[in-house]
């Protein structure tokens, strides 16, 4: 009996659900900091260049 009442309640709610688009656009802000990786890669590359060519520095 409770199952029938629950199904009847769900059937009544089915007509009440509205899905509408938001008024404002959805904005997702992703702040990704990759500077540390770039600095390390450049520092390693510079160190290799200095070791390979000590006479130009």
C-alpha positions in Angstrom: 0.0 0.0 0.0 2.9 2.4 0.8 4.5 1.6 -2.5 1.3 2.6 -4.4 1.1 5.9 -2.4 4.8 6.6 -3.2 4.2 5.9 -6.9 1.1 8.2 -6.9 3.2 10.9 -5.2 5.9 10.6 -7.8 3.3 10.7 -10.6 2.0 14.0 -9.2 5.5 15.5 -8.9 6.4 14.5 -12.5 4.3 17.4 -13.8 5.9 19.9 -11.5 9.5 19.6 -12.6 10.7 22.4 -14.9 14.1 22.5 -16.4 15.1 26.0 -17.7 18.3 27.5 -18.9 19.9 30.0 -16.6 19.6 33.7 -17.2 23.3 34.3 -16.9 26.0 32.2 -18.7 27.8 29.6 -16.7 31.3 30.7 -16.1 34.0 28.2 -15.0 37.3 29.8 -14.0 40.3 27.6 -14.0 43.5 29.2 -12.6 46.3 26.8 -13.5 49.8 27.8 -12.5 52.4 26.0 -14.7 55.1 28.6 -14.1 57.1 26.4 -11.7 57.4 23.7 -14.3 58.5 26.1 -17.0 61.0 27.8 -14.7 62.5 24.4 -13.7 62.7 23.3 -17.3 64.4 26.5 -18.4 66.8 26.5 -15.5 67.8 22.9 -16.3 68.2 23.8 -20.0 70.3 26.9 -19.1 72.5 24.8 -16.8 73.1 22.2 -19.6 73.9 25.0 -22.1 76.4 26.6 -19.7 78.0 23.2 -19.0 78.2 22.4 -22.7 79.6 25.9 -23.6 81.5 27.3 -20.7 83.6 29.6 -22.9 80.6 31.7 -24.2 79.6 32.9 -20.7 
